[in-house]
Amino acid sequence: MIVPIGPIHPALKEPIRLKLQTEGERVVKAEIEYGYVHRGIEKIIEGQTWQKGIYLSERVCGICSYEHTQTFAETIEQISDVEVPLRAQFLRVIANELDRIQSHLLGNSTFFKSMDHETLFMHVLELREYAMDSIELLTGNRVNMGWNVVGGVRMDADERHFKPILENLDKIEEGFERTRALFAEGPALALRCKGIGVMTKKEAIKGRAVGPIGRASGVKEDYRVGHYTYDDHFDFKVIRRTEGDNYARTLTRFDEIPESISLVRQAIENIPDGEVRTPVDLKSGYAMRRNEAPRGEVTYMIETNGHLIKNISIRTPSIANMDSCAKYMIRDVPTVADAVATYATSDPCVACAERVAITNECGKTYIKKFAKGVGVNIVDGITVTEKDFLLNYEKQCCWQKNRHDRAGGSHRPVPHSGKACESAPCFLEKRSFL
């Protein structure tokens, strides 16, 4: 039996269609159908100045928009050999970690809502408001902050606001332990979470799960480790678990919140004096940057021509996490209700996942050109360079659009002789990441 859920559903914060194959109540297979908020934002950014580009990048995601602007800015800074003032780096950390706190609380509240636990749902949203108020104190906005620019941040923080930000963090801590305990120790919730939606470490690696979703299954990557600001000036612990179930994913997000609070306090207590912005002369070149967004790895690849953005590709964490959710987490859950709750634990951001796609009727592969020798495509979820792509696949290749095989937008390459593909329809991805 096929059970469709969505695209509009009370438990889904964004439009998506879940197609569940069931045997009785048990879910044996799941597919995710995209396309309901498709905008083609990468194509829109092409040909724009960096000022317009960073404005648009913030609108890739409405939930965790901050990391998009920071990664965009750092990519351009890398191209243009710009060193960001240390004070601006600290301010970026404050904004980034406050955004992580609110995003994790929102993700867990959505999960509790899907479980029909109204009490925890409201408690968590109440805590989130303190984080949102802190973001507003720091940047002037609650959601789209307009905080980052290439070369630093748009304006200096008013240090009079640091005290109320710290007070808000104290209030989050006051209610945090009780809220976490209600979930972690509540027997009714545990029965519906532990052992449900299990994804092993091997499956998480195979599915390229990132962020708290991957770390809840034992994957160690956190891209704050290796970032020049975090490595040189801050101490924090990467939170990992091994169970890989709904319980672990929820607790991973919970347990990252105290680490983020600690990072904000470190930044405020040790913030240096100085400028917050460096003038930038945009150069011609190509660069790639990775950062740790609340949901995991965000990657920007940008090529500029000295004045404008020539090419841009964005990889967001949700596409990998949602694909992993459909392939591994939802498979074999006891009931349809558990499937919806499991989907919520993947903390999906649908707007992030849907960007640009082009259908080519002739079936010819399009490889996006960046700097010389750096064209990039995704082959069965693996990043490959143009050289590697041509070595492993014939020059002509079509993406076979198969509803059974394309859960989460994953398209399997089918090499052929260079003639127009006989199997219809052919579906090509113009953007490099997805």
VOPAGU-2260 file (C-alpha; in pm, 1 decimal, decimal comma):
REM VOPAGU-2260
SITE   aa  ch    i         X         Y         Z
SITE  MET   A    0       0,0       0,0       0,0
SITE  ILE   A    1     122,8     351,0     -84,0
SITE  VAL   A    2      46,6     621,9     174,4
SITE  PRO   A    3     108,9     980,7      51,8
SITE  ILE   A    4     180,8    1250,5     309,8
SITE  GLY   A    5     197,5    1613,8     202,9
SITE  PRO   A    6     287,4    1833,5      33,0
SITE  ILE   A    7      81,4    2026,3     288,6
SITE  HIS   A    8      59,6    1853,0     623,6
SITE  PRO   A    9      31,3    1982,6     983,3
SITE  ALA   A   10     351,3    1801,9    1082,1
SITE  LEU   A   11     558,8    1943,5     793,7
SITE  LYS   A   12     695,9    2294,4     832,1
SITE  GLU   A   13     766,4    2316,2     455,8
SITE  PRO   A   14     593,6    2159,1     154,9
SITE  ILE   A   15     723,1    1814,8      62,4
SITE  ARG   A   16     558,9    1486,7     -33,4
SITE  LEU   A   17     643,8    1168,0     152,9
SITE  LYS   A   18     538,6     850,7     -26,2
SITE  LEU   A   19     539,0     558,3     212,0
SITE  GLN   A   20     514,4     196,2     103,5
SITE  THR   A   21     358,5      -4,9     383,8
SITE  GLU   A   22     290,3    -363,9     474,5
SITE  GLY   A   23       9,0    -331,0     722,4
SITE  GLU   A   24     119,9     -54,9     958,0
SITE  ARG   A   25     492,2    -109,1     904,5
SITE  VAL   A   26     668,9     121,6     660,5
SITE  VAL   A   27     903,3     -78,1     436,4
SITE  LYS   A   28    1012,5     193,4     195,2
SITE  ALA   A   29     992,1     569,6     150,8
SITE  GLU   A   30    1040,3     825,1    -123,2
SITE  ILE   A   31    1063,3    1202,3     -97,6
SITE  GLU   A   32     922,3    1416,0    -376,7
SITE  TYR   A   33    1061,2    1767,2    -417,4
SITE  GLY   A   34     980,7    2069,4    -625,2
SITE  TYR   A   35     707,8    2259,0    -444,1
SITE  VAL   A   36     925,3    2560,8    -350,1
SITE  HIS   A   37    1167,1    2548,3    -640,0
SITE  ARG   A   38    1321,5    2893,9    -709,0
SITE  GLY   A   39    1641,4    2857,5    -912,6
SITE  ILE   A   40    1832,5    3086,2    -680,5
SITE  GLU   A   41    2181,2    2996,4    -804,7
SITE  LYS   A   42    2087,8    3104,3   -1156,2
SITE  ILE   A   43    1952,2    3430,9   -1018,5
SITE  ILE   A   44    2283,0    3506,5    -842,6
SITE  GLU   A   45    2489,4    3455,2   -1159,0
SITE  GLY   A   46    2591,8    3785,2   -1316,0
SITE  GLN   A   47    2528,5    3985,2    -997,0
SITE  THR   A   48    2766,9    4188,3    -783,2
SITE  TRP   A   49    2876,1    4037,0    -454,8
SITE  GLN   A   50    2651,9    4286,8    -272,7
SITE  LYS   A   51    2345,8    4147,8    -448,7
SITE  GLY   A   52    2481,0    3793,3    -427,2
SITE  ILE   A   53    2517,6    3794,0     -50,0
SITE  TYR   A   54    2168,1    3943,1     -17,7
SITE  LEU   A   55    2027,5    3656,8    -225,1
SITE  SER   A   56    2234,9    3389,8     -50,1
SITE  GLU   A   57    2070,6    3482,4     279,5
SITE  ARG   A   58    1738,9    3390,8     119,9
SITE  VAL   A   59    1839,3    3036,6      27,9
SITE  CYS   A   60    1713,5    2938,7     372,2
SITE  GLY   A   61    1469,4    3113,6     602,5
SITE  ILE   A   62    1550,7    2901,4     908,7
SITE  CYS   A   63    1930,3    2914,6     929,9
SITE  SER   A   64    2008,2    3194,6     686,9
SITE  TYR   A   65    2314,5    3324,6     868,2
SITE  GLU   A   66    2567,3    3057,9     767,3
SITE  HIS   A   67    2487,5    3109,2     399,6
SITE  THR   A   68    2604,7    3470,5     413,5
SITE  GLN   A   69    2915,8    3387,0     614,0
SITE  THR   A   70    3016,7    3109,1     375,4
SITE  PHE   A   71    2944,5    3331,2      74,5
SITE  ALA   A   72    3152,6    3611,6     224,3
SITE  GLU   A   73    3443,1    3382,7     317,3
SITE  THR   A   74    3449,2    3239,1     -34,8
SITE  ILE   A   75    3477,1    3585,6    -189,9
SITE  GLU   A   76    3734,8    3681,2      75,6
SITE  GLN   A   77    3940,5    3378,3     -23,0
SITE  ILE   A   78    3927,3    3479,3    -389,4
SITE  SER   A   79    4022,0    3839,5    -312,1
SITE  ASP   A   80    4290,9    3762,9     -47,8
SITE  VAL   A   81    4105,6    3956,8     220,5
SITE  GLU   A   82    4188,6    3916,4     589,0
SITE  VAL   A   83    3883,8    3980,4     805,7
SITE  PRO   A   84    3946,7    4187,9    1122,1
SITE  LEU   A   85    3960,8    3977,1    1436,4
SITE  ARG   A   86    3675,4    4164,2    1602,1
SITE  ALA   A   87    3453,3    4086,2    1301,6
SITE  GLN   A   88    3550,2    3718,5    1327,3
SITE  PHE   A   89    3435,0    3713,1    1689,5
SITE  LEU   A   90    3109,3    3885,5    1599,3
SITE  ARG   A   91    3051,0    3625,0    1329,9
SITE  VAL   A   92    3096,4    3349,2    1587,0
SITE  ILE   A   93    2840,3    3511,5    1819,3
SITE  ALA   A   94    2581,6    3539,0    1541,3
SITE  ASN   A   95    2655,9    3189,0    1412,9
SITE  GLU   A   96    2614,2    3020,9    1750,3
SITE  LEU   A   97    2300,5    3215,4    1841,2
SITE  ASP   A   98    2155,9    3104,8    1508,5
SITE  ARG   A   99    2254,7    2745,0    1585,6
SITE  ILE   A  100    2076,3    2760,2    1921,5
SITE  GLN   A  101    1750,2    2886,2    1775,0
SITE  SER   A  102    1764,7    2641,0    1484,3
SITE  HIS   A  103    1822,7    2339,2    1710,2
SITE  LEU   A  104    1538,0    2443,7    1938,1
SITE  LEU   A  105    1308,9    2491,9    1639,6
SITE  GLY   A  106    1408,4    2152,6    1496,4
SITE  ASN   A  107    1334,3    1975,3    1823,6
SITE  SER   A  108    1008,0    2162,5    1871,3
SITE  THR   A  109     893,7    2044,8    1527,3
SITE  PHE   A  110     976,5    1687,5    1628,0
SITE  PHE   A  111     777,0    1719,8    1951,6
SITE  LYS   A  112     486,6    1863,9    1754,9
SITE  SER   A  113     496,6    1563,3    1520,5
SITE  MET   A  114     481,8    1344,0    1832,2
SITE  ASP   A  115     176,4    1537,7    1958,0
SITE  HIS   A  116     364,8    1640,6    2271,6
SITE  GLU   A  117     226,8    1992,9    2303,1
SITE  THR   A  118     392,3    2061,5    2639,4
SITE  LEU   A  119     747,1    2008,1    2518,0
SITE  PHE   A  120     664,0    2179,2    2190,3
SITE  MET   A  121     566,5    2499,3    2371,5
SITE  HIS   A  122     848,4    2482,0    2628,8
SITE  VAL   A  123    1111,0    2455,7    2356,5
SITE  LEU   A  124     961,6    2738,3    2151,0
SITE  GLU   A  125     962,2    2955,7    2464,3
SITE  LEU   A  126    1336,9    2896,4    2506,3
SITE  ARG   A  127    1392,2    2973,4    2139,6
SITE  GLU   A  128    1249,1    3323,1    2183,9
SITE  TYR   A  129    1541,8    3419,1    2408,4
SITE  ALA   A  130    1781,7    3321,1    2129,5
SITE  MET   A  131    1578,9    3515,0    1872,8
SITE  ASP   A  132    1574,4    3821,2    2098,3
SITE  SER   A  133    1953,1    3794,8    2130,9
SITE  ILE   A  134    1996,4    3780,5    1754,2
SITE  GLU   A  135    1785,0    4094,0    1723,2
SITE  LEU   A  136    1991,6    4272,7    1987,2
SITE  LEU   A  137    2312,5    4186,7    1804,1
SITE  THR   A  138    2214,7    4241,9    1439,8
SITE  GLY   A  139    1890,5    4438,7    1445,1
SITE  ASN   A  140    1689,9    4155,8    1284,1
SITE  ARG   A  141    1545,6    3826,3    1399,4
SITE  VAL   A  142    1561,3    3615,3    1081,9
SITE  ASN   A  143    1738,3    3759,5     778,9
SITE  MET   A  144    2005,4    3945,8     967,8
SITE  GLY   A  145    2185,7    4133,5     690,8
SITE  TRP   A  146    2489,9    4102,9     915,7
SITE  ASN   A  147    2772,8    3973,0     699,1
SITE  VAL   A  148    2951,5    4159,0     422,7
SITE  VAL   A  149    3261,9    4064,4     229,5
SITE  GLY   A  150    3545,6    4182,7     451,4
SITE  GLY   A  151    3368,6    4155,9     786,2
SITE  VAL   A  152    3029,4    4255,2     924,9
SITE  ARG   A  153    2802,6    4541,2     827,8
SITE  MET   A  154    2829,1    4729,2    1155,4
SITE  ASP   A  155    2986,8    4701,5    1495,7
SITE  ALA   A  156    2789,3    4556,4    1783,3
SITE  ASP   A  157    2664,8    4784,5    2056,7
SITE  GLU   A  158    2845,2    4644,5    2361,0
SITE  ARG   A  159    2558,8    4761,3    2580,4
SITE  HIS   A  160    2365,3    4471,0    2427,7
SITE  PHE   A  161    2617,8    4208,2    2536,8
SITE  LYS   A  162    2481,6    4204,1    2892,4
SITE  PRO   A  163    2117,2    4135,0    2791,8
SITE  ILE   A  164    2241,7    3871,1    2543,8
SITE  LEU   A  165    2424,6    3694,9    2826,3
SITE  GLU   A  166    2114,9    3726,6    3045,2
SITE  ASN   A  167    1907,4    3563,6    2770,5
SITE  LEU   A  168    2156,4    3277,3    2756,3
SITE  ASP   A  169    2120,2    3237,0    3133,4
SITE  LYS   A  170    1742,8    3208,9    3088,4
SITE  ILE   A  171    1788,5    2943,9    2819,2
SITE  GLU   A  172    2011,4    2747,5    3056,9
SITE  GLU   A  173    1759,2    2778,5    3340,8
SITE  GLY   A  174    1487,3    2606,8    3139,6
SITE  PHE   A  175    1712,5    2386,0    2930,4
SITE  GLU   A  176    1793,1    2110,3    3178,9
SITE  ARG   A  177    1428,3    2064,8    3274,3
SITE  THR   A  178    1317,8    2055,1    2911,3
SITE  ARG   A  179    1593,1    1813,7    2813,0
SITE  ALA   A  180    1508,6    1588,1    3107,6
SITE  LEU   A  181    1140,4    1583,9    3013,5
SITE  PHE   A  182    1242,7    1433,8    2682,4
SITE  ALA   A  183    1541,3    1220,5    2782,5
SITE  GLU   A  184    1378,9    1063,9    3087,5
SITE  GLY   A  185    1013,3    1058,9    2985,8
SITE  PRO   A  186     911,8     693,5    2945,6
SITE  ALA   A  187     631,0     760,2    2697,6
SITE  LEU   A  188     857,8     955,7    2464,4
SITE  ALA   A  189    1136,6     703,1    2496,8
SITE  LEU   A  190     905,4     425,7    2378,0
SITE  ARG   A  191     841,4     621,0    2058,0
SITE  CYS   A  192    1201,5     733,9    2004,2
SITE  LYS   A  193    1451,1     471,0    2110,5
SITE  GLY   A  194    1519,3     219,0    1839,0
SITE  ILE   A  195    1295,2     407,8    1591,5
SITE  GLY   A  196    1435,5     545,8    1267,6
SITE  VAL   A  197    1776,3     383,0    1314,4
SITE  MET   A  198    2055,4     479,4    1073,9
SITE  THR   A  199    2390,6     310,1    1134,6
SITE  LYS   A  200    2725,3     485,4    1097,7
SITE  LYS   A  201    2793,0     292,5     778,2
SITE  GLU   A  202    2457,8     400,7     633,7
SITE  ALA   A  203    2515,7     761,4     742,7
SITE  ILE   A  204    2850,5     766,3     561,7
SITE  LYS   A  205    2697,4     603,4     253,9
SITE  GLY   A  206    2413,3     853,3     251,9
SITE  ARG   A  207    2650,7    1146,6     316,5
SITE  ALA   A  208    2453,4    1250,2     624,4
SITE  VAL   A  209    2602,6    1560,1     784,2
SITE  GLY   A  210    2563,8    1777,3    1090,8
SITE  PRO   A  211    2378,9    1652,8    1400,5
SITE  ILE   A  212    2208,9    1387,1    1185,5
SITE  GLY   A  213    2539,6    1228,4    1091,7
SITE  ARG   A  214    2695,4    1281,2    1435,0
SITE  ALA   A  215    2400,0    1107,5    1602,1
SITE  SER   A  216    2507,2     797,4    1407,1
SITE  GLY   A  217    2873,2     829,9    1501,8
SITE  VAL   A  218    3004,0    1040,6    1211,2
SITE  LYS   A  219    3267,3    1275,2    1353,1
SITE  GLU   A  220    3274,4    1566,2    1105,4
SITE  ASP   A  221    3201,5    1913,8    1235,6
SITE  TYR   A  222    3331,8    2185,9    1006,0
SITE  ARG   A  223    3383,1    2428,5    1289,0
SITE  VAL   A  224    3688,3    2211,1    1356,0
SITE  GLY   A  225    3939,0    2339,6    1101,1
SITE  HIS   A  226    3784,5    2685,5    1068,9
SITE  TYR   A  227    4051,7    2948,2    1127,9
SITE  THR   A  228    3851,1    3143,8    1387,6
SITE  TYR   A  229    3730,4    2847,3    1593,7
SITE  ASP   A  230    4066,6    2669,8    1587,3
SITE  ASP   A  231    4269,8    2972,4    1694,2
SITE  HIS   A  232    4046,5    3131,8    1955,5
SITE  PHE   A  233    3775,0    2899,4    2088,9
SITE  ASP   A  234    3730,9    2575,7    2280,6
SITE  PHE   A  235    3431,7    2348,7    2229,9
SITE  LYS   A  236    3342,0    1982,2    2220,2
SITE  VAL   A  237    3198,5    1802,8    1917,4
SITE  ILE   A  238    2883,4    1620,2    2029,2
SITE  ARG   A  239    2844,6    1266,4    1898,5
SITE  ARG   A  240    2627,5     966,6    1975,8
SITE  THR   A  241    2615,4     616,2    1838,6
SITE  GLU   A  242    2251,7     501,5    1859,0
SITE  GLY   A  243    2149,5     665,5    1530,1
SITE  ASP   A  244    1777,8     674,1    1618,9
SITE  ASN   A  245    1519,9     947,3    1677,6
SITE  TYR   A  246    1626,6     969,1    2041,0
SITE  ALA   A  247    1992,7    1022,5    1950,2
SITE  ARG   A  248    1925,2    1284,8    1683,5
SITE  THR   A  249    1707,7    1488,0    1919,4
SITE  LEU   A  250    1957,6    1467,4    2206,0
SITE  THR   A  251    2247,1    1558,5    1977,1
SITE  ARG   A  252    2073,5    1885,6    1891,5
SITE  PHE   A  253    1992,0    1942,9    2257,4
SITE  ASP   A  254    2348,5    1874,0    2372,3
SITE  GLU   A  255    2501,7    2106,8    2114,6
SITE  ILE   A  256    2314,5    2400,9    2268,4
SITE  PRO   A  257    2532,4    2429,2    2585,4
SITE  GLU   A  258    2842,3    2419,8    2363,0
SITE  SER   A  259    2702,6    2705,7    2153,9
SITE  ILE   A  260    2619,6    2903,1    2468,8
SITE  SER   A  261    2976,4    2851,9    2587,4
SITE  LEU   A  262    3113,1    2974,8    2252,9
SITE  VAL   A  263    2899,8    3291,4    2267,0
SITE  ARG   A  264    3024,4    3363,3    2619,2
SITE  GLN   A  265    3386,1    3307,0    2514,5
SITE  ALA   A  266    3340,8    3545,9    2223,5
SITE  ILE   A  267    3177,3    3820,6    2430,3
SITE  GLU   A  268    3424,6    3792,3    2718,5
SITE  ASN   A  269    3731,3    3797,1    2492,6
SITE  ILE   A  270    3619,8    4012,5    2200,1
SITE  PRO   A  271    3905,4    4237,2    2086,2
SITE  ASP   A  272    3885,1    4601,5    1992,6
SITE  GLY   A  273    3936,9    4720,3    1637,2
SITE  GLU   A  274    3770,2    4753,4    1302,3
SITE  VAL   A  275    3487,0    4527,3    1188,3
SITE  ARG   A  276    3523,7    4563,2     812,0
SITE  THR   A  277    3802,8    4565,5     554,7
SITE  PRO   A  278    3761,9    4730,2     212,1
SITE  VAL   A  279    3748,8    4472,4     -66,7
SITE  ASP   A  280    3870,0    4491,3    -423,7
SITE  LEU   A  281    3698,6    4195,9    -590,5
SITE  LYS   A  282    3943,9    3986,6    -790,3
SITE  SER   A  283    3895,5    3731,0   -1063,2
SITE  GLY   A  284    3923,4    3370,4    -948,9
SITE  TYR   A  285    3763,6    3061,0    -804,8
SITE  ALA   A  286    3729,4    2935,7    -448,3
SITE  MET   A  287    3537,2    2687,4    -238,9
SITE  ARG   A  288    3448,1    2714,1     129,7
SITE  ARG   A  289    3277,3    2479,1     373,1
SITE  ASN   A  290    3118,9    2578,4     703,1
SITE  GLU   A  291    2909,3    2410,8     969,3
SITE  ALA   A  292    2550,1    2530,2     953,3
SITE  PRO   A  293    2302,1    2412,1    1218,9
SITE  ARG   A  294    2207,8    2120,1     992,4
SITE  GLY   A  295    2558,9    2040,0     877,2
SITE  GLU   A  296    2797,9    2119,5     596,2
SITE  VAL   A  297    2723,0    2419,1     372,7
SITE  THR   A  298    2953,2    2445,9      70,6
SITE  TYR   A  299    2987,0    2743,2    -163,6
SITE  MET   A  300    3180,1    2732,2    -489,7
SITE  ILE   A  301    3213,0    3069,1    -659,3
SITE  GLU   A  302    3389,7    3190,6    -970,6
SITE  THR   A  303    3422,8    3564,9   -1031,5
SITE  ASN   A  304    3542,4    3766,3   -1328,5
SITE  GLY   A  305    3674,9    4060,3   -1129,2
SITE  HIS   A  306    3347,9    4249,8   -1118,3
SITE  LEU   A  307    3060,9    4001,6   -1104,2
SITE  ILE   A  308    2980,7    3650,7    -989,3
SITE  LYS   A  309    3034,1    3437,1   -1296,4
SITE  ASN   A  310    2929,5    3101,8   -1152,4
SITE  ILE   A  311    2804,9    2982,3    -816,1
SITE  SER   A  312    2709,6    2644,6    -677,6
SITE  ILE   A  313    2573,2    2581,4    -331,5
SITE  ARG   A  314    2551,6    2256,8    -146,3
SITE  THR   A  315    2325,6    2255,3     156,7
SITE  PRO   A  316    2307,4    1986,5     427,0
SITE  SER   A  317    1936,4    1911,0     398,4
SITE  ILE   A  318    1954,9    1739,9      60,8
SITE  ALA   A  319    2191,6    1472,3     194,1
SITE  ASN   A  320    2007,6    1439,8     524,6
SITE  MET   A  321    1664,7    1411,1     364,7
SITE  ASP   A  322    1792,8    1155,3     117,5
SITE  SER   A  323    1943,9     954,2     403,1
SITE  CYS   A  324    1616,9     984,1     591,6
SITE  ALA   A  325    1418,4     833,6     302,8
SITE  LYS   A  326    1670,1     556,8     231,9
SITE  TYR   A  327    1760,6     447,7     583,2
SITE  MET   A  328    1574,0     615,0     871,3
SITE  ILE   A  329    1212,3     572,1     765,7
SITE  ARG   A  330    1268,6     224,0     630,2
SITE  ASP   A  331    1120,2     -32,7     868,0
SITE  VAL   A  332     958,4     203,6    1121,1
SITE  PRO   A  333     659,8      44,9    1299,1
SITE  THR   A  334     384,4     289,8    1193,6
SITE  VAL   A  335     305,9     572,7     954,4
SITE  ALA   A  336     301,8     813,8    1250,4
SITE  ASP   A  337     657,6     706,2    1333,0
SITE  ALA   A  338     757,9     777,5     972,9
SITE  VAL   A  339     638,2    1137,5    1003,3
SITE  ALA   A  340     818,4    1179,5    1336,8
SITE  THR   A  341    1136,1    1025,7    1194,2
SITE  TYR   A  342    1126,1    1265,1     901,3
SITE  ALA   A  343    1098,6    1551,3    1153,5
SITE  THR   A  344    1412,5    1430,1    1336,9
SITE  SER   A  345    1614,8    1481,1    1017,6
SITE  ASP   A  346    1539,7    1853,6    1069,8
SITE  PRO   A  347    1478,7    1915,3     698,5
SITE  CYS   A  348    1506,0    2253,3     533,0
SITE  VAL   A  349    1325,2    2211,2     203,4
SITE  ALA   A  350    1398,2    2560,3      73,5
SITE  CYS   A  351    1770,8    2486,9     108,2
SITE  ALA   A  352    1738,3    2166,5     -88,7
SITE  GLU   A  353    1553,0    2308,9    -388,5
SITE  ARG   A  354    1749,0    2547,6    -607,9
SITE  VAL   A  355    1784,6    2501,0    -985,1
SITE  ALA   A  356    1742,8    2220,4   -1238,3
SITE  ILE   A  357    1730,2    2212,7   -1617,8
SITE  THR   A  358    1569,5    1941,2   -1826,8
SITE  ASN   A  359    1754,8    1861,0   -2144,6
SITE  GLU   A  360    1548,3    1678,3   -2403,2
SITE  CYS   A  361    1848,6    1540,2   -2592,3
SITE  GLY   A  362    2003,7    1383,7   -2287,9
SITE  LYS   A  363    2349,7    1535,3   -2312,4
SITE  THR   A  364    2548,3    1590,6   -1995,7
SITE  TYR   A  365    2620,6    1946,0   -1897,9
SITE  ILE   A  366    2926,4    2005,8   -1683,7
SITE  LYS   A  367    2935,7    2342,2   -1517,3
SITE  LYS   A  368    3260,1    2526,6   -1594,7
SITE  PHE   A  369    3450,5    2699,6   -1319,3
SITE  ALA   A  370    3816,5    2772,7   -1319,6
SITE  LYS   A  371    4025,3    2569,7   -1558,3
SITE  GLY   A  372    3994,5    2200,6   -1472,8
SITE  VAL   A  373    3749,1    2258,8   -1190,3
SITE  GLY   A  374    3410,5    2179,5   -1338,2
SITE  VAL   A  375    3204,1    1996,7   -1078,8
SITE  ASN   A  376    2910,4    1757,6   -1088,1
SITE  ILE   A  377    2751,6    1518,9    -847,9
SITE  VAL   A  378    2758,1    1154,4    -953,0
SITE  ASP   A  379    2541,6     931,9    -738,7
SITE  GLY   A  380    2592,3    1172,7    -450,0
SITE  ILE   A  381    2972,7    1192,7    -486,0
SITE  THR   A  382    3153,9    1512,9    -573,6
SITE  VAL   A  383    3378,2    1464,6    -875,1
SITE  THR   A  384    3587,2    1702,5   -1081,9
SITE  GLU   A  385    3543,2    1737,7   -1454,2
SITE  LYS   A  386    3857,4    1530,2   -1510,3
SITE  ASP   A  387    3737,6    1252,4   -1281,6
SITE  PHE   A  388    3393,3    1266,4   -1436,3
SITE  LEU   A  389    3530,9    1214,3   -1786,4
SITE  LEU   A  390    3764,1     940,7   -1669,5
SITE  ASN   A  391    3487,5     741,9   -1508,5
SITE  TYR   A  392    3201,0     810,4   -1745,4
SITE  GLU   A  393    3162,5     858,9   -2115,9
SITE  LYS   A  394    3154,5    1214,2   -2240,2
SITE  GLN   A  395    2789,0    1181,0   -2311,9
SITE  CYS   A  396    2571,1    1073,2   -2024,0
SITE  CYS   A  397    2211,2    1116,1   -1930,1
SITE  TRP   A  398    2049,2    1135,5   -1593,8
SITE  GLN   A  399    1769,7     883,3   -1597,8
SITE  LYS   A  400    1473,5    1025,0   -1415,7
SITE  ASN   A  401    1333,1     734,2   -1223,5
SITE  ARG   A  402    1080,1     799,8    -952,8
SITE  HIS   A  403    1183,5     484,1    -772,4
SITE  ASP   A  404    1554,9     577,4    -767,5
SITE  ARG   A  405    1546,8     955,0    -720,9
SITE  ALA   A  406    1438,7     984,1    -356,1
SITE  GLY   A  407    1584,5    1312,1    -240,5
SITE  GLY   A  408    1682,6    1429,8    -585,8
SITE  SER   A  409    1949,1    1163,0    -633,2
SITE  HIS   A  410    1991,4    1083,2   -1002,5
SITE  ARG   A  411    2183,7     784,0   -1129,7
SITE  PRO   A  412    2418,0     836,6   -1424,4
SITE  VAL   A  413    2359,0     610,8   -1721,0
SITE  PRO   A  414    2651,4     622,5   -1967,8
SITE  HIS   A  415    2575,5     581,6   -2333,6
SITE  SER   A  416    2739,5     625,1   -2670,5
SITE  GLY   A  417    2678,0     993,1   -2723,9
SITE  LYS   A  418    2354,4     961,0   -2911,0
SITE  ALA   A  419    2036,1    1111,6   -2778,4
SITE  CYS   A  420    1915,0     896,1   -2495,8
SITE  GLU   A  421    1652,6     645,1   -2593,0
SITE  SER   A  422    1499,8     629,7   -2248,0
SITE  ALA   A  423    1277,0     922,1   -2167,8
SITE  PRO   A  424    1265,2    1147,3   -1987,8
SITE  CYS   A  425    1621,5    1264,9   -1937,4
SITE  PHE   A  426    1680,4    1490,4   -1640,9
SITE  LEU   A  427    1990,9    1702,9   -1609,0
SITE  GLU   A  428    2115,6    1901,3   -1316,1
SITE  LYS   A  429    2272,5    2231,3   -1420,7
SITE  ARG   A  430    2387,3    2310,7   -1074,3
SITE  SER   A  431    2684,1    2120,9    -950,7
SITE  PHE   A  432    2567,7    2036,4    -602,3
SITE  LEU   A  433    2250,1    1857,7    -510,0
